[in-house]
Amino acid sequence: MEETLQSHKIKPEHLTRKAIVYLRQSSYKQVRENQESQRLQYAMAVRARAYGWRQVDIIDTDLGASASVGSAPREGFDRVISSVFRGEVGVVMSREVSRLSRTDKDWCRLLEVCQLFDTIIGDEQQFYDLSEMDDQLILGIKGTLSVVEIRLLRQRLQRGQEAKASRGELFKRLPVGYVRDPLGEIVFHPDQRIREAISLVFKKFRELWTIRQTFQWFRDHDVELPVNAAPGSRIVWQIPTQSFIRDVLKNPFYAGAYVWGRRPVKTVFVDGQQLQKRQAACLNPGQCRVFIPAHHMGYIDWEAYEENQ
């Protein structure tokens, strides 16, 4: 038999409604690799039944969804709020209350509707009744600490990236045609076919002088180019798109320069929602946050790059 637990904050009217167990992990990498966290979060449903709830809904659609500012709307969190608004929920449970929200706006919204509809909140340690001032204070502190924590982590990550970029060492993925040698230096790809294919893009552009005509030449002559299909994957050979030709010609990396911050992110509002998106146009290399000319060997020199632009 399951052990029956008790808490003075759980009233009979709470048990007549359902319990919601909310699960969230911030990235798909965590979902894949941190299975123990998922197991412990799902186990909160057992805890809810032990306290007397017969109907327990598990909302796990936000596994892999960030809760930070600028992230996409969380379907699961919105379902929690809607269910509380309909008066269907006696308790909202999460292994850690910080998983419910990482922003002040969402946190205050959750506490407001739970207080309005007499819905308690529970985590691994205890239950919180929002009609009690002490519980309001504790949840307020926990929510503030959660928001501050994610901001500090983001600032540390950003500062680390900036420091690494200032040395010309930050790379998500090297452009096709480059590899790292055993010493970590950036060098031309050892495959001669790949090197010749990238050089051919610049050669044909110097003959035809438009991106469109250069793309047309490769398509008309069925000449394939190497493409990094995805990080860590093997080189794929295919007829290039016009956007691929444009990206190669406009990328200062092929002229031996390292740049970082070509497409700065700015916060914008769309339909009343706060979103983040990248600028459509890239900055000129000299306007980027980091610009290091002669950083490595280039397929063309800097003078030719500027003339091409």
C-alpha positions in Angstrom: 0.0 0.0 0.0 1.1 3.5 -0.7 1.9 5.6 2.4 -0.7 8.3 3.0 0.8 11.7 3.9 -0.7 14.7 5.5 -0.2 18.5 5.5 -2.3 21.1 7.3 -2.2 23.2 4.2 -4.1 20.7 2.2 -7.8 21.1 2.7 -10.6 18.8 1.5 -11.6 21.3 -1.2 -8.1 21.0 -2.7 -8.4 17.3 -2.9 -11.7 17.5 -4.8 -9.8 19.2 -7.6 -6.9 17.8 -9.6 -3.2 18.0 -9.0 -0.9 19.2 -11.8 2.7 18.0 -11.9 4.7 20.3 -14.1 8.0 19.2 -15.6 10.6 21.3 -17.4 14.2 21.1 -18.5 15.8 24.0 -20.3 17.3 22.3 -23.3 17.0 19.2 -25.5 20.6 18.3 -24.4 19.4 18.1 -20.8 16.4 16.0 -21.9 18.7 13.5 -23.6 21.5 13.4 -21.0 19.9 14.2 -17.6 17.5 11.3 -17.4 17.8 11.2 -13.6 16.3 14.7 -13.3 13.3 13.6 -15.4 12.8 10.5 -13.2 12.7 12.6 -10.1 10.3 15.1 -11.6 7.9 12.4 -12.8 8.1 10.9 -9.3 6.3 14.0 -8.0 3.1 12.4 -9.3 3.5 9.6 -6.7 4.0 12.3 -4.0 0.7 14.0 -5.1 -1.2 10.7 -4.8 0.4 10.0 -1.4 -1.2 13.2 -0.1 -4.6 12.2 -1.3 -5.1 13.5 -4.9 -6.9 10.9 -7.1 -6.6 12.9 -10.4 -3.1 13.8 -11.2 -2.2 15.4 -14.5 1.4 15.4 -15.7 2.3 18.2 -18.0 5.7 17.5 -19.6 5.4 19.3 -22.9 8.0 21.9 -21.8 10.8 19.4 -21.5 13.5 21.0 -23.5 11.9 24.5 -23.3 13.8 27.5 -21.9 11.9 29.7 -19.5 14.2 32.7 -19.9 13.2 36.1 -21.3 12.9 36.1 -25.1 12.3 32.3 -25.3 9.4 30.9 -27.2 6.1 30.7 -25.3 5.8 27.6 -23.1 2.8 25.5 -24.0 2.9 23.5 -20.8 3.1 26.5 -18.5 0.2 28.2 -20.4 -1.8 25.0 -19.8 -1.1 25.2 -16.1 -2.3 28.9 -15.9 -5.4 28.1 -17.9 -6.3 25.1 -15.7 -5.9 27.2 -12.6 -8.1 29.9 -14.1 -10.9 27.4 -14.7 -10.8 26.5 -11.0 -9.9 22.9 -11.8 -6.6 22.7 -9.9 -6.0 22.1 -6.2 -2.2 22.0 -6.3 0.5 22.8 -8.8 3.5 20.7 -8.1 7.1 20.8 -9.3 10.2 19.1 -7.9 11.7 22.6 -7.6 9.5 25.7 -7.8 12.3 27.4 -9.8 11.3 25.1 -12.7 7.9 26.8 -12.9 9.4 30.1 -14.1 12.7 31.9 -14.7 11.2 35.4 -15.2 9.5 37.8 -12.8 6.6 38.2 -15.1 5.6 34.5 -15.3 6.3 34.0 -11.6 4.1 36.8 -10.5 1.4 35.7 -12.9 1.4 32.2 -11.5 1.3 33.3 -7.9 -1.5 35.7 -8.7 -3.8 33.2 -10.2 -3.0 30.5 -7.6 -3.9 33.0 -4.8 -7.1 34.1 -6.6 -8.4 30.5 -7.1 -7.1 29.1 -3.8 -4.6 26.7 -5.5 -1.6 25.7 -3.4 1.9 25.1 -4.7 4.1 22.2 -3.8 7.7 21.1 -4.3 9.8 18.3 -3.0 10.0 19.7 0.5 6.7 21.3 1.3 3.4 23.0 0.3 2.8 26.7 0.1 -0.6 28.3 0.8 -0.7 31.7 -0.8 -3.4 32.9 1.6 -0.6 32.8 4.3 1.7 35.8 4.3 4.8 33.7 5.3 4.3 31.4 2.3 3.9 34.4 0.0 7.2 35.7 1.4 9.0 32.4 1.0 7.8 31.9 -2.6 8.7 35.5 -3.4 12.2 35.0 -2.2 12.6 31.7 -4.1 11.3 33.3 -7.2 13.7 36.2 -6.9 16.6 33.9 -6.3 15.7 31.8 -9.3 15.6 34.8 -11.6 18.8 36.2 -10.2 20.5 32.8 -10.6 19.7 32.5 -14.3 20.9 36.0 -14.9 24.2 35.4 -13.2 24.7 32.2 -15.1 24.0 34.0 -18.3 26.3 36.9 -17.5 29.1 34.5 -16.6 28.6 32.5 -19.8 28.5 35.7 -21.9 31.7 37.1 -20.3 33.5 33.8 -20.9 32.4 33.9 -24.6 33.5 37.5 -24.9 36.9 36.8 -23.4 37.4 33.8 -25.7 36.2 35.8 -28.7 38.5 38.7 -28.0 41.4 36.2 -28.4 39.9 34.9 -31.7 39.3 31.5 -30.2 35.5 31.2 -30.0 34.0 29.0 -32.8 30.6 27.4 -33.1 31.7 25.8 -36.3 34.5 26.5 -38.8 33.5 27.5 -42.3 33.8 24.7 -44.8 37.3 24.6 -46.2 39.0 25.0 -42.8 40.0 22.5 -40.0 42.0 22.6 -36.9 45.4 21.0 -36.9 46.8 18.8 -34.0 48.1 22.0 -32.3 44.7 23.7 -32.5 45.7 26.1 -35.3 43.2 26.9 -38.1 44.5 25.6 -41.4 43.1 24.8 -44.9 41.3 21.5 -45.2 43.7 18.7 -46.1 41.3 17.5 -48.9 42.5 19.1 -52.1 39.1 18.7 -53.7 37.5 20.8 -50.9 40.2 23.5 -51.2 39.8 23.8 -54.9 36.0 23.9 -54.7 36.1 26.9 -52.3 38.7 28.7 -54.4 36.5 28.1 -57.4 33.7 30.2 -55.9 36.0 33.2 -55.6 37.5 32.7 -59.0 34.1 32.5 -60.8 32.9 35.6 -58.9 35.9 37.6 -60.1 34.9 36.5 -63.7 31.2 37.1 -63.5 31.0 39.9 -60.7 27.5 39.0 -59.4 26.3 36.5 -56.9 23.4 35.5 -59.1 25.6 34.8 -62.1 28.1 32.9 -60.0 25.3 30.7 -58.6 23.9 30.2 -62.1 27.3 29.0 -63.4 27.5 26.3 -60.7 24.0 25.2 -61.3 24.2 25.2 -65.1 27.4 23.2 -65.1 26.3 20.8 -62.3 29.3 21.6 -60.2 28.9 20.5 -56.6 30.4 22.3 -53.6 31.2 21.0 -50.1 28.7 21.9 -47.3 28.8 21.3 -43.6 25.3 19.9 -43.2 25.3 20.0 -39.4 27.9 20.5 -36.6 30.0 17.3 -36.3 28.7 15.8 -39.5 30.6 14.7 -42.5 31.1 17.0 -45.5 28.2 16.8 -48.0 28.7 17.6 -51.7 25.7 19.2 -53.5 24.8 21.8 -56.1 25.0 25.1 -54.1 22.1 27.4 -53.4 22.4 31.1 -54.1 22.4 31.9 -50.4 25.4 29.5 -49.9 27.3 31.3 -52.6 26.5 34.7 -51.0 27.5 33.5 -47.5 30.9 32.3 -48.8 31.6 35.6 -50.6 30.5 37.8 -47.7 32.2 35.8 -45.0 35.4 37.7 -43.9 36.8 34.4 -42.5 37.7 33.3 -46.0 39.9 36.5 -46.2 41.8 35.5 -43.1 39.9 37.7 -40.6 38.2 36.7 -37.4 35.0 38.5 -36.5 32.5 38.0 -33.7 29.2 39.7 -33.2 28.3 40.2 -36.9 24.6 39.7 -36.2 23.8 41.3 -32.8 20.6 40.3 -31.1 18.2 42.9 -30.0 14.9 42.6 -28.1 11.7 43.4 -30.0 8.0 43.1 -29.4 5.8 41.2 -31.8 2.0 41.1 -31.1 2.6 42.2 -27.5 5.1 39.3 -26.9 8.6 40.1 -26.0 10.9 38.2 -28.4 14.5 38.2 -29.4 15.6 37.8 -33.0 18.7 38.5 -35.0 19.2 41.5 -37.2 18.5 40.7 -40.8 21.7 42.4 -42.1 25.2 41.5 -41.0 27.5 44.3 -39.8 30.6 45.3 -41.7 33.7 43.5 -40.2 35.1 46.8 -38.8 31.8 47.4 -36.9 31.8 44.0 -35.2 32.5 43.6 -31.5 35.7 41.7 -32.3 37.6 42.1 -35.5 41.1 40.5 -35.9 42.6 40.8 -39.4 45.3 38.4 -40.5 44.0 35.9 -38.0 44.7 32.8 -40.1 45.3 31.9 -43.8 42.7 33.1 -46.2 41.5 31.8 -49.5 41.7 35.4 -50.7 43.6 38.5 -49.3 41.8 41.3 -47.5 42.1 43.7 -50.5 40.3 41.2 -52.7 37.6 40.7 -50.1 36.9 44.4 -49.8 36.8 44.8 -53.6 34.4 41.9 -53.8 32.1 43.5 -51.3 
